[in-house]
Amino acid sequence: MTPTLARMLFETWAAQYDPKADVSFVRQQHGMLAIMRPHLYPPVVPESLRGPKWGQR
């Protein structure tokens, strides 16, 4: 893992706990990470394929 990638991962993780985080910056980093490391994100499932218990444990 490169230092740049590690910093991006940490900043996007830490943004969820920072109420003053810049939303557009975080979205931009999420976009970059989704392209560079797609295995870090869950697959996008269309609403038509979601069952009645979607999102429940």
Rosetta silent file (secondary structure, phi, psi, omega in degrees, C-alpha in Angstrom):
SEQUENCE: MTPTLARMLFETWAAQYDPKADVSFVRQQHGMLAIMRPHLYPPVVPESLRGPKWGQR
SCORE:     score description
SCORE:     0.000 S_00000001
   1 L     0.000  132.142 -179.385    0.000    0.000    0.000 S_00000001
   2 L   -80.301  156.191  177.954    1.386    3.353   -0.968 S_00000001
   3 H   -60.028  -34.380  179.408    1.521    6.239    1.515 S_00000001
   4 H   -66.425  -44.758  178.883   -0.895    8.235   -0.671 S_00000001
   5 H   -64.604  -41.280  178.232   -3.458    5.440   -0.714 S_00000001
   6 H   -61.531  -40.399  179.155   -3.097    4.930    3.037 S_00000001
   7 H   -66.676  -40.859  178.519   -3.703    8.641    3.631 S_00000001
   8 H   -62.803  -44.122  178.564   -6.782    8.633    1.380 S_00000001
   9 H   -62.105  -43.852 -179.979   -8.220    5.620    3.199 S_00000001
  10 H   -65.228  -42.682 -177.801   -7.582    7.167    6.594 S_00000001
  11 H   -66.018  -38.714  177.926   -9.072   10.541    5.620 S_00000001
  12 H   -70.308  -35.439  176.629  -12.268    8.999    4.237 S_00000001
  13 H   -67.167  -44.534 -176.987  -12.593    6.806    7.332 S_00000001
  14 H   -69.866  -24.311 -177.585  -11.946    9.730    9.705 S_00000001
  15 H   -63.482  -26.276 -179.986  -14.437   11.999    7.878 S_00000001
  16 L   -69.195  -19.531  179.183  -17.368   10.044    9.309 S_00000001
  17 L  -102.253   -2.377 -178.012  -16.391   11.243   12.782 S_00000001
  18 L  -107.859  109.192 -179.407  -15.644   14.855   11.790 S_00000001
  19 L   -67.309  -16.679 -179.139  -18.757   17.072   11.591 S_00000001
  20 L   -97.200   11.188 -177.162  -16.720   19.741    9.791 S_00000001
  21 L   -65.570  142.093  178.671  -15.559   17.403    7.001 S_00000001
  22 L   -76.848  112.494 -173.791  -15.799   18.740    3.450 S_00000001
  23 H   -63.431  -41.771 -178.267  -18.500   16.609    1.810 S_00000001
  24 H   -66.777  -36.315  177.561  -17.351   17.212   -1.771 S_00000001
  25 H   -65.208  -42.193 -179.971  -13.760   16.273   -0.893 S_00000001
  26 H   -65.905  -41.739  177.630  -14.905   13.048    0.762 S_00000001
  27 H   -61.975  -39.781  179.079  -17.078   12.166   -2.250 S_00000001
  28 H   -63.123  -43.300  179.183  -14.137   12.804   -4.551 S_00000001
  29 H   -67.232  -38.260  176.607  -11.925   10.508   -2.491 S_00000001
  30 H   -61.387  -40.179  178.165  -14.619    7.819   -2.398 S_00000001
  31 H   -62.630  -44.058  178.695  -14.804    8.029   -6.189 S_00000001
  32 H   -63.952  -43.376 -179.406  -11.044    7.671   -6.541 S_00000001
  33 H   -67.274  -36.280  179.253  -10.921    4.756   -4.104 S_00000001
  34 H   -65.327  -30.042  177.506  -13.837    3.017   -5.831 S_00000001
  35 H   -80.322  -45.398 -176.058  -11.864    3.157   -9.090 S_00000001
  36 H   -73.952  -39.225 -176.640   -8.462    2.266   -7.628 S_00000001
  37 L  -134.320   72.623 -176.095   -9.635   -0.362   -5.126 S_00000001
  38 H   -64.337  -20.927 -179.660  -13.157   -1.551   -6.045 S_00000001
  39 H   -70.267  -10.353  179.087  -12.905   -4.529   -3.662 S_00000001
  40 H   -79.139  -13.584 -174.358  -13.189   -2.101   -0.710 S_00000001
  41 L  -116.274  145.943  177.843  -16.829   -1.313   -1.547 S_00000001
  42 L   -69.811  154.812  179.115  -19.895   -3.557   -1.547 S_00000001
  43 L   -67.553  148.459  177.947  -21.488   -4.263   -4.932 S_00000001
  44 L   -83.220  122.193 -178.720  -24.306   -1.992   -6.035 S_00000001
  45 L  -109.015  123.943  178.902  -27.542   -3.974   -6.098 S_00000001
  46 L   -61.043  149.386 -178.400  -30.473   -2.542   -8.077 S_00000001
  47 H   -60.587  -29.995 -179.134  -33.630   -1.922   -6.071 S_00000001
  48 H   -66.781  -20.784  179.858  -35.543   -4.355   -8.290 S_00000001
  49 H   -98.183   -4.275 -178.182  -33.340   -7.210   -7.020 S_00000001
  50 L   -81.594  133.862  179.298  -33.553   -6.332   -3.329 S_00000001
  51 L   -82.882 -179.702 -177.823  -35.763   -8.551   -1.232 S_00000001
  52 L   -67.715  -19.888 -178.689  -38.094   -7.493    1.585 S_00000001
  53 L  -102.466   22.081 -178.800  -35.384   -7.997    4.204 S_00000001
  54 L   -62.064  128.733  178.295  -32.779   -5.820    2.470 S_00000001
  55 L    86.093   -1.527  177.788  -30.606   -4.018    5.018 S_00000001
  56 L  -101.199  154.303  179.212  -31.776   -6.093    7.949 S_00000001
  57 L   -88.536    0.000    0.000  -29.582   -8.488    9.873 S_00000001
